[in-house]
Amino acid sequence: MDLPLIDLNIYFGDKTSEAARAECRKAADALRDYGALLVRDPRVTQQDNEHFLDMVEDYFAQPDEQKAKDIRKELSYQIGATPSLQEVPKCGKDPKCLDIISKASGGIARMPEACRPLDATGPDPKWRFFWRIGELPVESQFPQLNAPPVIPEGFPQWERTMNSWGNHMHAAVTTIAEMAAVGFGLPAHAITELTVGGAHLLAPTASDLNQYNKANTVLAGFHYDFNLLTIHGKSRFPGLYIWPRNGSQKMAVRVPDGCLLVQAGKEMEWLTGGIVQAGYHEVIVSDATVAAIERHKQTKPDRPLWRISSTFFLHVASDSVLRPLLDSEDRDKYPEMLTGHYVQQELAHIKLAAE
């Protein structure tokens, strides 16, 4: 099964045309039915992605004690580096996730054994780096979520490269948010205006494949993203699996060259009153990952052996109110709440902030 592909060229040509409106409906339908979609953005090239991955590989290949200088635990790791074995998968103790995994109810819980998530027995072995994209709000009730960036030592190109790729991702995923709003019958700005000044994070995730390279190793345990929309460039190593809402199939994600992957997060679920559901996914070492590791050793023996996910998290602004924008049967399940309060709750659940 392939994810729907949204072509931004169609939308950019004439946003009022029937073809553009049809592409908007396609984007909204994809988020509703799959919780994910592929996007082709003429402003983003594969070369941009490769340049970004090269630098981030070099960063994470440094000794842990060097990267530790960039950790900001006092800010709930929401800027700078998050070390390996710190973040706990949301589904380790979340009742809904556990219910799904144990096959106790409907939906993807009915899936056969081979399609179930792999068991995550502890914190994720991945590292991560959070880099703020976009202007900080003038003032906020949540300064911890809106801190200035951390710039690592020894990377004079860091700020330029991170901002270049991050701004590409921000522009692409904001366009998808605008198209989805139109597709759902809302004004084009209905969702994007809530993201102005949001704590948007370019968040490359890194797994050391020198150490974690055995098939069925869990790199990021079964979870959903709690932001609005997540967008990724193509990774050099496969391993991402998603569970589309419209089926119980465990689906290996394949991103074509020149394309990006967008996934719905919990804030999107909130704004749509559950019409869009946050997508569940995991990252593992699969047989295809093992094969890619072997190819890497043969063709690029001098390059770091790290799996990098060029992830970007688009957020509703911390001081904006989360509330359903669409009529739905489940809208009462999504009460009004400041986004910052919601994010703080989620960070505590995954051990990035104190409960």
C-alpha positions as CSV (number, residue, x, y, z in Angstrom):
1,M,0.0,0.0,0.0
2,D,1.3,3.4,-1.0
3,L,0.5,6.7,0.7
4,P,-1.2,9.4,-1.3
5,L,1.2,11.9,-2.9
6,I,0.4,15.6,-2.8
7,D,2.0,17.8,-5.5
8,L,2.4,21.3,-4.3
9,N,3.1,22.4,-7.9
10,I,-0.6,22.0,-8.5
11,Y,-1.5,24.2,-5.5
12,F,1.1,26.9,-6.3
13,G,-0.1,27.2,-9.9
14,D,-3.5,28.7,-9.0
15,K,-4.8,28.2,-5.5
16,T,-8.4,29.0,-6.7
17,S,-8.5,26.4,-9.5
18,E,-10.5,23.3,-9.3
19,A,-7.3,21.2,-9.6
20,A,-5.9,23.0,-6.6
21,R,-9.1,22.5,-4.6
22,A,-9.1,18.8,-5.5
23,E,-5.5,18.5,-4.3
24,C,-6.5,20.2,-1.0
25,R,-9.3,17.6,-0.6
26,K,-6.8,14.9,-1.3
27,A,-4.5,16.2,1.4
28,A,-7.4,16.4,4.0
29,D,-8.6,12.9,3.0
30,A,-5.1,11.5,3.3
31,L,-4.7,12.9,6.8
32,R,-8.1,11.6,7.8
33,D,-7.8,8.1,6.3
34,Y,-4.1,7.4,6.7
35,G,-2.8,9.9,9.2
36,A,0.1,10.4,6.8
37,L,0.9,11.5,3.2
38,L,3.8,12.1,0.8
39,V,4.5,15.5,-0.6
40,R,6.5,16.8,-3.5
41,D,7.6,20.4,-3.0
42,P,9.5,22.1,-5.8
43,R,11.3,24.3,-3.3
44,V,13.0,21.3,-1.7
45,T,15.7,19.2,-3.4
46,Q,17.3,15.8,-2.5
47,Q,20.6,17.7,-2.5
48,D,19.3,19.9,0.3
49,N,18.5,16.8,2.3
50,E,21.8,15.1,1.6
51,H,23.8,18.2,2.7
52,F,21.8,18.4,6.0
53,L,22.3,14.6,6.7
54,D,26.1,14.9,6.1
55,M,26.5,17.6,8.8
56,V,24.2,15.9,11.3
57,E,25.9,12.5,10.9
58,D,29.2,14.2,11.7
59,Y,27.7,15.8,14.8
60,F,26.3,12.7,16.2
61,A,29.5,10.7,15.5
62,Q,31.3,12.8,18.0
63,P,32.1,11.4,21.5
64,D,29.1,11.4,23.8
65,E,30.9,13.7,26.2
66,Q,31.2,16.3,23.5
67,K,27.5,16.2,22.6
68,A,26.7,16.3,26.4
69,K,27.8,20.0,26.3
70,D,24.7,20.7,24.3
71,I,22.2,19.0,26.7
72,R,19.7,21.3,28.4
73,K,17.9,19.1,30.9
74,E,16.6,22.1,32.8
75,L,14.6,23.1,29.7
76,S,13.1,19.6,29.4
77,Y,15.5,18.9,26.5
78,Q,13.4,21.2,24.3
79,I,16.4,22.8,22.8
80,G,19.8,21.3,22.2
81,A,20.7,17.6,22.5
82,T,18.6,14.8,24.1
83,P,20.9,11.8,25.0
84,S,20.3,8.2,24.3
85,L,18.2,6.2,26.7
86,Q,16.4,9.3,28.0
87,E,13.1,9.4,26.2
88,V,10.6,6.7,27.1
89,P,8.1,5.6,24.4
90,K,4.7,7.1,25.1
91,C,3.1,3.7,24.7
92,G,5.1,2.1,27.6
93,K,2.4,3.1,30.0
94,D,-0.3,4.9,28.1
95,P,-3.6,2.9,28.6
96,K,-4.8,3.4,25.0
97,C,-1.5,2.3,23.5
98,L,-1.3,-0.7,25.8
99,D,-4.8,-1.6,24.9
100,I,-3.9,-1.5,21.2
101,I,-0.7,-3.6,21.7
102,S,-2.5,-6.2,23.7
103,K,-5.3,-6.6,21.1
104,A,-7.9,-5.8,23.7
105,S,-10.1,-3.6,21.4
106,G,-10.9,-2.6,17.8
107,G,-8.9,-0.8,15.2
108,I,-5.3,-1.9,14.8
109,A,-5.6,-4.0,17.9
110,R,-7.2,-6.7,15.7
111,M,-4.0,-7.1,13.6
112,P,-2.2,-10.4,13.4
113,E,0.9,-11.0,15.5
114,A,3.3,-10.2,12.6
115,C,1.7,-6.7,12.3
116,R,2.0,-5.8,16.0
117,P,4.5,-3.2,17.2
118,L,7.8,-4.6,18.6
119,D,8.1,-4.7,22.3
120,A,10.0,-1.7,23.7
121,T,11.4,-2.7,27.0
122,G,13.0,0.6,28.1
123,P,14.0,4.1,27.0
124,D,14.7,4.7,23.3
125,P,18.4,4.3,22.3
126,K,18.1,7.3,20.0
127,W,19.7,10.7,20.3
128,R,18.0,13.9,19.2
129,F,18.8,17.5,18.6
130,F,16.2,20.2,18.8
131,W,16.8,23.4,16.8
132,R,14.2,26.2,16.9
133,I,12.9,27.4,13.6
134,G,11.0,30.6,13.3
135,E,10.9,33.7,15.5
136,L,10.5,33.4,19.2
137,P,7.3,34.9,20.6
138,V,7.7,38.4,22.1
139,E,6.4,37.0,25.4
140,S,5.0,33.6,26.5
141,Q,3.6,31.9,29.6
142,F,5.9,29.0,28.6
143,P,9.5,30.3,28.4
144,Q,10.8,26.7,28.9
145,L,9.2,25.8,25.6
146,N,10.5,28.9,23.8
147,A,14.1,29.1,24.7
148,P,16.9,30.4,22.4
149,P,19.0,27.9,20.4
150,V,22.0,25.9,21.3
151,I,24.9,26.1,18.8
152,P,27.4,23.2,19.1
153,E,31.1,23.8,19.1
154,G,33.2,23.0,16.0
155,F,30.4,23.4,13.5
156,P,30.7,26.9,11.9
157,Q,28.1,25.9,9.3
158,W,25.6,24.7,11.9
159,E,23.3,27.7,12.1
160,R,23.2,28.2,8.3
161,T,22.6,24.6,7.5
162,M,20.0,24.0,10.2
163,N,18.1,27.1,9.3
164,S,18.2,26.3,5.6
165,W,16.8,22.8,5.9
166,G,14.4,23.8,8.8
167,N,12.9,26.7,6.8
168,H,12.4,24.3,3.8
169,M,10.5,21.9,6.1
170,H,8.6,24.7,7.8
171,A,7.4,26.1,4.4
172,A,6.4,22.7,3.1
173,V,4.5,21.5,6.1
174,T,2.8,24.9,6.6
175,T,1.5,24.6,3.0
176,I,0.1,21.2,3.8
177,A,-1.6,22.6,6.9
178,E,-3.1,25.3,4.7
179,M,-4.3,22.8,2.1
180,A,-5.8,20.5,4.7
181,A,-7.8,23.4,6.1
182,V,-9.2,24.2,2.7
183,G,-9.9,20.5,2.1
184,F,-11.9,20.3,5.4
185,G,-13.9,23.4,4.4
186,L,-12.2,25.9,6.7
187,P,-10.6,29.2,5.7
188,A,-7.1,28.6,4.3
189,H,-5.5,30.4,7.4
190,A,-7.6,28.6,10.0
191,I,-4.8,26.2,11.1
192,T,-1.7,28.1,10.1
193,E,-2.6,31.3,12.0
194,L,-2.5,29.2,15.2
195,T,1.1,28.2,14.5
196,V,2.5,31.7,14.3
197,G,5.2,32.0,16.9
198,G,4.9,28.3,17.6
199,A,7.7,26.2,19.2
200,H,8.6,24.7,15.8
201,L,11.6,22.3,16.1
202,L,13.9,20.9,13.5
203,A,14.6,17.6,15.3
204,P,17.1,15.3,13.7
205,T,16.9,11.9,15.5
206,A,20.0,9.8,15.4
207,S,20.6,6.1,16.1
208,D,24.1,4.6,16.4
209,L,24.1,1.7,14.0
210,N,27.5,0.6,15.1
211,Q,25.9,-0.4,18.3
212,Y,22.2,-1.0,17.5
213,N,22.4,-3.0,14.3
214,K,20.6,-6.3,15.0
215,A,17.3,-7.0,13.2
216,N,14.2,-6.3,15.4
217,T,16.1,-3.8,17.6
218,V,13.7,-1.0,18.6
219,L,15.2,2.5,17.9
220,A,12.0,4.5,18.7
221,G,9.2,2.6,20.4
222,F,5.6,2.6,19.3
223,H,4.2,6.1,19.8
224,Y,2.4,9.0,18.3
225,D,3.7,12.6,17.9
226,F,2.0,15.2,20.1
227,N,2.6,18.2,17.8
228,L,0.5,19.4,14.9
229,L,2.2,17.9,11.9
230,T,5.5,16.2,11.5
231,I,7.5,16.2,8.3
232,H,10.6,14.2,7.3
233,G,13.1,14.1,4.5
234,K,14.2,10.7,3.2
235,S,16.5,8.8,5.6
236,R,19.5,6.9,4.3
237,F,18.4,3.9,6.3
238,P,14.9,2.4,6.3
239,G,13.1,1.4,9.5
240,L,10.1,3.6,9.9
241,Y,6.8,1.8,10.2
242,I,3.3,3.3,10.5
243,W,-0.2,2.0,11.1
244,P,-2.6,3.8,8.7
245,R,-5.9,4.6,10.3
246,N,-7.8,2.9,7.5
247,G,-6.3,-0.5,8.1
248,S,-4.4,-2.8,10.5
249,Q,-1.4,-3.2,8.2
250,K,2.0,-2.5,9.6
251,M,3.4,-0.4,6.7
252,A,7.1,0.2,6.0
253,V,7.4,3.8,4.8
254,R,9.2,4.3,1.5
255,V,9.8,7.9,0.7
256,P,10.7,8.4,-3.0
257,D,13.7,10.6,-3.8
258,G,12.7,14.3,-3.9
259,C,9.6,13.7,-1.7
260,L,8.8,14.3,2.0
261,L,6.7,12.4,4.5
262,V,4.0,14.2,6.6
263,Q,2.4,12.6,9.6
264,A,-0.5,13.9,11.7
265,G,0.1,14.6,15.4
266,K,-2.1,15.0,18.4
267,E,-2.6,18.7,18.1
268,M,-4.1,18.1,14.6
269,E,-6.4,15.4,16.2
270,W,-7.4,18.1,18.7
271,L,-8.1,20.8,16.1
272,T,-10.2,18.4,14.0
273,G,-12.2,17.0,16.9
274,G,-10.8,13.5,16.2
275,I,-11.6,13.5,12.5
276,V,-7.9,13.2,12.0
277,Q,-6.2,10.9,14.4
278,A,-2.6,11.1,15.5
279,G,-0.7,8.4,13.7
280,Y,1.1,5.6,15.5
281,H,4.5,4.6,14.3
282,E,7.8,3.0,15.4
283,V,11.4,3.0,14.1
284,I,13.2,-0.4,14.2
285,V,16.2,-2.1,12.7
286,S,14.5,-4.2,10.0
287,D,16.1,-6.7,7.5
288,A,16.1,-3.8,5.0
289,T,18.0,-1.7,7.6
290,V,20.6,-4.5,8.1
291,A,21.1,-4.7,4.3
292,A,21.5,-0.9,4.1
293,I,24.1,-1.1,6.9
294,E,26.1,-3.6,4.9
295,R,25.9,-1.5,1.7
296,H,27.1,1.6,3.7
297,K,30.1,-0.3,5.1
298,Q,31.1,-1.3,1.5
299,T,30.4,2.0,-0.3
300,K,31.1,4.6,2.4
301,P,33.5,3.1,4.9
302,D,34.8,6.5,6.0
303,R,31.4,8.0,6.8
304,P,29.6,7.8,10.2
305,L,27.3,4.8,10.6
306,W,24.3,6.6,12.1
307,R,20.7,6.6,11.1
308,I,19.4,10.2,10.9
309,S,15.8,11.1,10.6
310,S,15.5,14.7,9.2
311,T,12.4,15.4,11.3
312,F,10.6,18.7,11.8
313,F,7.8,19.3,14.3
314,L,5.2,22.0,13.5
315,H,3.4,23.2,16.6
316,V,0.4,25.3,17.5
317,A,1.8,28.3,19.4
318,S,2.3,27.6,23.1
319,D,0.0,30.4,24.2
320,S,-2.8,29.5,21.6
321,V,-5.8,27.5,22.7
322,L,-6.3,24.0,21.4
323,R,-10.0,23.5,20.5
324,P,-11.9,21.7,17.7
325,L,-12.4,23.7,14.6
326,L,-14.6,21.1,12.9
327,D,-17.9,19.7,14.0
328,S,-17.5,16.0,14.9
329,E,-19.1,13.4,17.0
330,D,-16.1,13.3,19.3
331,R,-15.5,17.0,19.8
332,D,-16.4,16.9,23.5
333,K,-13.4,14.6,24.0
334,Y,-11.1,17.6,23.2
335,P,-11.7,20.3,25.7
336,E,-10.2,23.8,25.4
337,M,-6.6,23.8,26.7
338,L,-3.6,26.0,26.2
339,T,-1.1,24.3,23.9
340,G,1.7,24.9,26.3
341,H,-0.1,23.1,29.1
342,Y,-0.8,20.1,26.8
343,V,2.8,19.9,25.7
344,Q,4.1,20.0,29.3
345,Q,1.8,17.0,30.1
346,E,3.2,15.0,27.1
347,L,6.8,15.8,28.0
348,A,6.2,14.5,31.5
349,H,4.8,11.2,30.1
350,I,7.9,10.5,28.0
351,K,10.3,11.5,30.8
352,L,11.6,14.7,29.3
353,A,10.1,16.8,32.1
354,A,9.2,16.2,35.7
355,E,5.7,14.9,36.3
